[in-house]
Amino acid sequence: MARRVPLRRRMGLRSLVSAAIKRRTDNHAQYLDATFTAGWEFLQAGRFADAECAFRVVLETRPDDPVAALYLGIALAEQGRHGEAIAPLRDAAAARPLDAEVHLRLGVSLEALGESFLAMSSLREALTLRPALRAAEALLEELVRSARLAAEETSPARARSPRSAAGRRSHRYTHRTTPALSRELRAGA
C-alpha cells in the first residue's frame, strides 16, 4: 500500500530537490570556471593542447563565451592549426568587435593560411582600434609590401622590363626609397 506523504512534507521535498538541482548547477558553474582558469594557465604555460581541451569543454556548455572562443583560437593557432583557429576567432570577433587583440589574432591566422587580403582587413581593424599595436602594424606592412611586389611581378610593364626577375634585388632593399639607400644600391650594382 502506497504511503501518502502530507502536502507540507511534499513541499519540503520539492525544495530539497530544487536545492539539490541548484547545488548541482552551482557545482557545474564552478567546474566550468575552474576549467576556464586551468585553460588560461595552460595557455600561459605554453601547453596549448591542454588549453585547447579546456576551452572546448567550456564552449560545449557556454557556446557564446567570446573569451573562451578567443583563447581556443589562440591555442589552435599556436599549435599551427590556423584553419581550425579561424572559426572561434571569427566568433570572438563578432561578439567583441572592439577588441583589437581578437582582430590581430584573426589577421595572423588568416595570413598563415594565405588569405592576405582578409588578413590585411583584420589587421587594419586592429590598428584602428589600437593604433599602438606594433605587431599588427609590422605584419600589415609586410603584407602590403608583398602585395605590391606580387602586383609588380604580374604587371605587363614589368614583364617587358629588360631586367629579369633573377637580376632584381630582394624586396627587402627595393621597398625603401631613400636617396642614400638608392646611391648605395647603385654603387653596389
Salt bridges, closest charged atoms under 4 A:
ASP26 OD2 - LYS22 NZ 3.04
ASP33 OD1 - ARG62 NH2 3.56
ASP50 OD2 - ARG47 NH2 2.74
GLU52 OE2 - ARG56 NE 3.01
GLU52 OE1 - ARG81 NH1 2.82
GLU78 OE2 - ARG105 NH1 3.56
GLU84 OE1 - ARG56 NH2 3.70
GLU84 OE1 - ARG81 NH2 2.71
ASP99 OD2 - ARG96 NH2 3.14
GLU101 OE2 - ARG105 NE 3.42
GLU137 OE1 - ARG134 NH1 2.64
GLU142 OE1 - ARG145 NH2 2.63
GLU142 OE2 - HIS171 NE2 3.79
GLU152 OE1 - ARG158 NH2 3.67
GLU153 OE2 - ARG168 NH1 2.55
